[in-house]
């Protein structure tokens, strides 16, 4: 199986880019992991929030493959402690056949069609973070989960 993080728009802050790439490379020592960037919409000033979510949703759905298990990173999703998230990932490693795809949406969230395509939702915090920062937080937590599952020294109880 393969893990994938799909995001809308490229990361622009240099320090986030470097840190995200560092954690992606660390994760790849443990498992197959891709970061897929969907180009952000152009000329969004004329679009309502709903229209923007719909158009982003269409792009997100095109990025999915048949057989993907889709998990949205969403403020209304299930929250985990790091050890619980690691156990959840391990369970998915035994039950997901193809790709486990985590999705970070655009600034206004997800369209109804994207919610309908998802099997689960996860929340990384009750707090709100920028879309740039949440990418870093997710890949760090995913790396932490991999180290927990592999008895690495990164995570301490």
N, C-alpha and C positions, 0 to 999 in steps of 0.2 A: 504494500500500500504506500501511498504517497500523501504528504501533507502539503497544503497550499494556502497561502494568505493572499487574498485578492483585495486590492485597495483602489479607490477612485482618486486619480491625480497623483503626480509624483511628489515625493518628499522634497521640500525646498530648503529647509534649514540644514546647513553643512554639518553641524554637530549631530543632528538626528540621523542624517544619511550615514555618517561614519559609524555611529553606534548601532544602527539597525543592521548595516552590512556585517559588522562584527558579530552580532548575535546570530544572524542568518548563517554565517560561516560556521559558528560554533555548533548550531543545531545540525548542520549538514554532516558533522562528524558522527552523529548518532543515527540520523534517518534522512530519507529523501524529503526535501523541503524546498518549495519554490515560493518566491514573492512575485506576484503578477500585478503589474500596475496598468489600470485602465485609464487612458487619457481623460482628463477632466473635460467637461463640456465647455464649448466656446460660446461667447455672446449670451451669457445667462441673464443679463440685466432685463431682457424683455420677457423672461420666463417667470412664472409664478413658482413658489416653492414646490407645489404639487407637480407642475410640469417638469421641473428640474428633477424631482425624485423619479418620475416616470421615465424620462430619458436616460438617467443614470441606471435605472432598473433594467432597461432594455439592454444596455451595454453589459451590465453584470450578468444577466441571464445568458447572453451570447458567450460569455467567458466560461460558463459551466459546461461540463461534459456529461454524457449519459452515464448514470451510475454514481455520480458524485453524491456524497453526503455533505450537505451544506449547513454550516453553523454561522449564524449572524452574531457579530459582536454588537450587542444592543443593550441599552440601559435597562430594559425590562427583562433581560435574560437571567438565567440562573447564576448565582454567585458561588464561587469556590474559594477555599483556602488553597494555597499552592499544592499541598500534599493531596488534597481532594481532586484538584485539577489533574495532577499527575496520574492518579488512579483512573480518572475519567478517560484520559488519553490512552492509557494502557488498555482499557476495555475496548476503546474504539479500534485499537491496533488489531484486536482479535475479531472484530465484528464488521469492520468496513472493508469492502472488497477492493475498491479502486482508490479514489481520492477523498480525503477529508478536507473540505475547503472552508476556511474561515474567511468571513467577508467583513470588511470595514467600509461602510457606505460613505456617502457624501455628507455635506454639512447639515442637510435636513433629514437625514435618515434614509429609510428604505421605502420603496413603493409597495403597494399591496401585492403585486406580482412577485416581488422578491421574498416578502414574508411567506407567501404561499409556497414558494419553491424550497424554503428552508425546512430542515428537520428539527433544528434546535436553535436556541438563542442563549448566549452567554454574556454576562455583564462582568467587566473587569473591576468595576467600582461603582458605588453610588454617586461618586463625584463625577463631574464633567471634565474631560480633558480635550485638548485640541486634537484634530484628526492626525496631525503630524506626530504628536506625543503618544497617542494611543497605539500607533504602530510599534514604537519602541517598547512600550510597556508590554504589548502582547508578545513580541518576539523574545523579550527577556523572560517572561513567564513561561513561554513554551520551552525555552532553553532550560530554565529551572526544572520544569517537568521532566525533561529528558535526563537531566543529571540525577534527579530523584530516582527515576526508574532504573538508572544505571549505577546507582550507589556512588555517584560522583561527589567530590568535596564541596561543590558550589553551594548546596543548600544545607543549612544547619537547623536542627530541631530546637 
